[in-house]
Amino acid sequence: NKTMKNFFCRGLLSLALAVGIPLSGQYKPLKIGDTVPEEVWSAPMQVINHPENKKTITLSEHKDQLVLLDFWATWCASCLKNFPKMHDLEKQFEGRIKIIPITEENSAVLNKFFSSANGKRYSSTASVKEDKIFHQLFPHKAVPYIVWIKNGKMINTTDAEQVTAQTVSEILTDQNSSLQTVIQVDRSRPFMLSENYDLEKQTQMMSYSILSKGRIRGAAAGSVFRRNGKSVYGRLFSNMVLLSVYRGIAYEIFSRNGQQLSEKRILNFVRNPEELIFDPTVEDRIQDSRYYTFDFIDMASDADSLYPNMLRTLNSTLPYKVTIEEKTMKCWVISKSDKNRPGKTSKDSEPLTPMKSLVSILNAEDRFTPLPVIDESGISGNISLDIKNMKDTAELKKALAKHNLQITEQERRLMMLVIRDK
């Protein structure tokens, strides 16, 4: 989520890779407190962008330092944004700390990236490439991911946000560490459910639900569907503001009733609406306290009632009452100007805009109207209309008129998402 600072970039990484050194075959993942195998320290690692043009390096060069392994990928914007901070920390603690970026991406991908306009900004960053050792020793599901090694042992795993002058100094001077360990959560299974449950062979999960408030560092931000074939029987929202959770639930309920949810279909009457939204102007600790994680799993046979059940569960727990109500609302209606004449669709040689996309754009912004927009034109194809460059409503109406379409302000009974304090 690009609006959420220093959050894990979404994306699964491989957890089972062939080993790059011939000494020990497959490596078992290390736990905090474990010693890094001796042969790993001397294993040659391929590197790119080395200041001395070295092709390989070894970890043993930094055995007497605090070593931070910074797992990253070219597609991870948060990883890239962290590189300047990491460079500054190495300078600040020169000789006492070594931060080693590590990626499993190959030379072709990296060379293409560092040759791009964006990549050239980070071309001074030396990184281990095509890694086949450390991804086995320190498996993870998302990046950036930081492994802390001191005195030959793995002492912690964290997100990149926690790598600061303060935390580094605490570790170097053997103070009580303020680091919060991050062990990444497998979001593909019921959230936070112990793996010991999987050992019970004579039981069947009937339902499962967890709701927590406050950021969970070990989980990516976003949503995961629980599916059985095409049927969705559960849904996870992790590290999301409450309004986004409500939107995700309501979107499905609206769709099943043939309607389209948009910001213009949300009525928020709560006294403190800032508690429900993302606000980039507040301190991180305050915004972190406003994130929610909600996992709800129903029986597959109850899939049709999943989203109403999710809404009922939230209403029974949180200090808000959220309903989906049909209300008479003023809105813009797109319809045919002459009902006896068919609407004109675009030819292949003309710029194409799907009618459905046009309505979505009008509902997503207030540039033309703050009112909800609904389509009663009956047109399912494309029309020739470049809405991006239109200045005002008059210009929009003129363009629609060419397709025998008009916009009128009317009243309609519309489904609305209504949020109130209890």
FENPE-V759516 format. One line per field, one symbol per residue. psi: psi as a letter, one per 20 degrees, with the letter a starting at -180 (. if undefined). burial: I if it has 9 or more other C-alpha atoms within 8 Angstrom, else O. A space follows every 10 residues. Layout:
psi: ???
burial: ???
//
This chain:
psi: oiiopkqppq pqqpioqqqi qjhjbpqqqq rpiqppqhhh hipppqqqkp hjkqhqrqhh ikhjrpppon prqhiohhgh highggghhh ghlpiiqppo ppqiqrgggg gggiirgghh hjijopqprl pjghhghmqr iqqqpppppp kjqoirprrh hinrhghghg ghjkrppjpo pooppoiirp pjpqihhiio ijqpphrppp pqpqpohjqr paqppoqnci pojrppoplq qhhhggghgh ghgghijkrp prhijpoojq hmhhiirpoi irqghghhij qqpoppprqh ikhhjgghhg ghgghigrkq opqoqpqoqq rppprqgoii pqqprqrhiq ppophhhggg ghiirjhhqi qqpqokhjpi bqqopnhhjq hrhghghghh hijkqqpqpa pqoqpqoppq q.
burial: OOOOOOIIIO OOOOIOOOIO OOOOOOIOOI OIOIOIOOOI IIIOIIIIII OOOOOOIIIO OIIOIIIIII IIIOOIOIII OIIOOIOOII OOOOOOIIII IIIIIOOOOI OOIIOOOOII OIIOOIIIII IIIOIIIIII IIIIIIIIII OOIIIIIIII OIOOOOIIOI IIOOOOOOOO OIOIOOIOOI IOOOOOOOOO OOOOOOOIOI OOIIIOOOII IIOIIIIOOO OIIIIIIIII IIOIIIIOII IIIIIOOOOO IIOIIIIOII OOIOOIIOOO OOOOOOIIII IIIIIIIIII OIIOOIIIOI IOOOIOOOOI IIOIOOIOOI IIIIIIOOOO OOIOIIOOOO IIIIIOOIII OIIIIIOOOO IIIIIOIOOO OIIIIOOOOO OOOOIIIOII IOIIIIIOOO OIOOIIIIII IO
//
